[in-house]
Amino acid sequence: MLAGIGFLFRACWWILTLPFRLVFGLLSLAGRVVGVVVGFAMMVVGVALGASPFYLIGIPIFLVGLLLTLRSLG
């Protein structure tokens, strides 16, 4: 009897929290996608600056972009 009541409570709680979990999941996914895009753009700019006379600026930008991309993917 108590197991059935517990199951119903969990089912109702799962249904009530589903919209919030979906919104937070989509926000998390959007944040990861933005992190990958910005990180990749920083990597491209870093490589371009690294191939020019500004390599002292380009190498750290590339490394920060690489770390941001890896952090967003993992």
Secondary structure, DSSP 8 states (H G I E B T S, - for coil): -HHHHHHHHHHHHHHHHHHHHHHHHHHHHHHHHHHHHHHHHHHHHHHHHHTSTTHHHHHHHHHHHHHHHHHHH-
